[in-house]
Amino acid sequence: MRTPDTGTDAAPGAAVEPPHELPWFDESAGRLIRPFTACGGRTRPTVRLDLLTLVVATGRPIRRRLGPEHAQVLRMCAGQGPTPVAEIAAQVRLPVAVTKVLLADLCELGAVTVNSPVPVGCSLTDRDLLEAVLHGLRARL
């Protein structure tokens, strides 16, 4: 098992322990380290991301050693199709702000790509978009 200070050469699909199996995670107490340490104390991502932004692993090899949190996020992205930022944060049990910083790092390394689910030229308050969402919700009921 890897310790939190060793990191990993995270290629997509590389084995990374689930958070509950890592030594810095206690199931009853939660994380044993502060979440902001995962991103070096940075609070803002360098790439614009929102909760609905879809993230996909590119499969490109990473030439830099990644920390365990970066590797865990990358592994989760590689194991699924397009995944929203909110879902990634929930799965890795990190605050959304920290997850966004980690994803921005991975995006800059070319390990993931990000796409907004909102069409270009459309805002989340666009009437046509809201009506399409409402229609989709009604169809599911």
Backbone torsions as a table, in degrees:
resi	resn	phi	psi	omega
1	MET	NA	141.5	-178.4
2	ARG	-82.0	146.1	174.8
3	THR	-93.7	159.6	-173.6
4	PRO	-62.5	-23.8	-175.8
5	ASP	-92.0	0.0	-177.5
6	THR	-94.8	-26.2	-179.4
7	GLY	68.1	-165.4	-179.0
8	THR	-157.6	154.7	170.6
9	ASP	-86.7	86.6	-167.4
10	ALA	-83.0	98.6	167.5
11	ALA	-89.1	147.7	178.5
12	PRO	-53.0	134.9	-178.6
13	GLY	87.5	-0.8	179.4
14	ALA	-66.8	148.6	-178.1
15	ALA	-72.4	123.1	175.3
16	VAL	-134.7	132.6	-176.1
17	GLU	-66.8	143.0	172.3
18	PRO	-59.9	154.7	-175.0
19	PRO	-55.3	-34.4	-176.7
20	HIS	-73.4	-10.7	178.7
21	GLU	-100.9	-3.1	-178.7
22	LEU	-84.8	147.9	-177.1
23	PRO	-67.3	-18.8	-179.7
24	TRP	-95.4	15.5	178.5
25	PHE	-128.1	128.8	177.0
26	ASP	-117.1	124.0	-174.0
27	GLU	-54.9	-40.7	-177.6
28	SER	-83.6	-34.0	-176.8
29	ALA	-95.0	-19.1	-176.3
30	GLY	89.1	-150.9	-179.3
31	ARG	-66.7	139.8	178.2
32	LEU	-94.7	-3.8	174.7
33	ILE	-124.0	157.6	179.1
34	ARG	-70.0	137.4	-177.9
35	PRO	-57.3	-35.0	-176.4
36	PHE	-67.0	-16.5	176.5
37	THR	-69.0	-22.4	179.2
38	ALA	-66.2	-25.7	-178.4
39	CYS	-119.7	26.4	175.1
40	GLY	64.2	26.1	178.4
41	GLY	82.7	-3.1	178.9
42	ARG	-70.7	144.6	-176.9
43	THR	-115.7	-11.1	-177.8
44	ARG	-126.1	134.1	176.0
45	PRO	-73.5	154.1	178.3
46	THR	-88.1	-5.0	178.5
47	VAL	-120.8	139.4	-179.8
48	ARG	-71.6	118.4	179.2
49	LEU	-134.2	142.8	170.4
50	ASP	-125.7	-178.5	-175.7
51	LEU	-63.6	-26.9	-176.9
52	LEU	-94.1	-6.0	-179.7
53	THR	-58.5	131.4	-179.5
54	LEU	-91.5	133.9	-176.7
55	VAL	-117.5	136.3	178.9
56	VAL	-135.4	134.7	175.1
57	ALA	-71.8	139.3	-178.5
58	THR	-86.4	-24.0	-176.7
59	GLY	86.1	0.1	178.4
60	ARG	-71.8	142.4	176.9
61	PRO	-69.2	144.0	179.4
62	ILE	-99.0	128.8	-178.0
63	ARG	-95.3	6.5	-178.8
64	ARG	-119.5	146.2	177.1
65	ARG	-73.8	128.8	-178.4
66	LEU	-104.4	150.1	174.1
67	GLY	-74.3	169.7	-176.8
68	PRO	-62.8	-34.0	-179.8
69	GLU	-70.4	-43.1	176.1
70	HIS	-59.1	-45.7	-178.6
71	ALA	-63.8	-38.8	179.8
72	GLN	-65.6	-43.5	178.5
73	VAL	-64.0	-44.1	-179.9
74	LEU	-63.8	-41.2	178.9
75	ARG	-62.2	-41.8	179.4
76	MET	-64.3	-40.4	178.7
77	CYS	-66.8	-36.3	-178.4
78	ALA	-72.6	-26.4	-176.4
79	GLY	-84.7	-2.2	-176.3
80	GLN	-138.2	173.9	172.6
81	GLY	-81.4	-156.2	178.1
82	PRO	-55.6	126.7	-175.5
83	THR	-127.9	131.2	178.2
84	PRO	-66.8	150.2	178.6
85	VAL	-54.3	-42.3	-178.8
86	ALA	-60.0	-40.0	179.7
87	GLU	-68.2	-39.8	178.6
88	ILE	-62.3	-46.4	179.6
89	ALA	-59.2	-41.7	-179.9
90	ALA	-66.2	-41.9	-177.7
91	GLN	-68.1	-37.8	-178.5
92	VAL	-91.1	-1.3	176.7
93	ARG	57.6	47.4	175.4
94	LEU	-124.4	152.1	174.8
95	PRO	-59.2	150.6	-178.3
96	VAL	-58.6	-41.5	-179.0
97	ALA	-59.7	-42.2	178.7
98	VAL	-67.6	-43.0	179.4
99	THR	-61.0	-39.8	178.6
100	LYS	-62.4	-41.3	178.5
101	VAL	-63.8	-44.0	179.0
102	LEU	-62.9	-43.2	178.8
103	LEU	-65.0	-38.3	177.4
104	ALA	-62.5	-41.1	176.3
105	ASP	-59.6	-46.8	-179.4
106	LEU	-65.3	-34.7	177.8
107	CYS	-65.8	-43.7	178.9
108	GLU	-64.5	-29.8	177.4
109	LEU	-80.7	-8.4	-178.6
110	GLY	81.6	13.0	-178.4
111	ALA	-80.9	-27.1	178.4
112	VAL	-136.2	157.3	170.4
113	THR	-118.5	152.5	-179.6
114	VAL	-124.7	142.2	179.5
115	ASN	-138.1	135.2	176.5
116	SER	-80.5	133.2	178.4
117	PRO	-75.3	-9.9	-179.8
118	VAL	-88.4	127.6	-179.8
119	PRO	-57.4	147.6	178.3
120	VAL	-60.4	137.5	-179.7
121	GLY	83.0	7.6	-178.0
122	CYS	-124.2	141.9	176.6
123	SER	-108.9	166.1	179.7
124	LEU	-66.7	-14.3	178.0
125	THR	-102.0	8.6	177.9
126	ASP	-63.6	128.9	-175.9
127	ARG	-58.8	-43.8	-179.4
128	ASP	-61.7	-41.5	179.2
129	LEU	-64.7	-45.5	-179.7
130	LEU	-63.7	-37.8	177.5
131	GLU	-67.1	-37.3	177.7
132	ALA	-65.1	-40.1	177.3
133	VAL	-64.7	-45.8	178.8
134	LEU	-60.0	-43.4	178.1
135	HIS	-61.1	-43.1	178.5
136	GLY	-63.5	-40.2	178.9
137	LEU	-66.3	-42.1	178.9
138	ARG	-64.0	-36.9	-179.8
139	ALA	-65.6	-29.4	-179.7
140	ARG	-79.4	-20.4	-178.8
141	LEU	-83.4	NA	NA
